[in-house]
C-alpha cells in the first residue's frame, strides 16, 4: 500500500475519486483491491480531519468577528 502522499484536501479527493472509478469499472485486480480500499480509508480519514479543522478555524474566526 502506498504511503499517504497527498498534502491537501483536493489531491486526496481526486485520489479517492480515482479509486472509486477503478472499483466501479472493476479495473482493480483482486490482489490490489485490499490495498486500494485501505488507501481510500486513509484518505477519507484525512479529508474528515481536514474538514473538521477547517470548520473549527472558521467558527473561531466568526466568533472573533462577532466579539468586535
Secondary structure, DSSP 8 states (H G I E B T S, - for coil): -------SHHHHHHHHHHHHHHHHTT-S-HHHHHHHHHHHHHHHHHHHHHHHHHHHHHHHHHHHHHH-
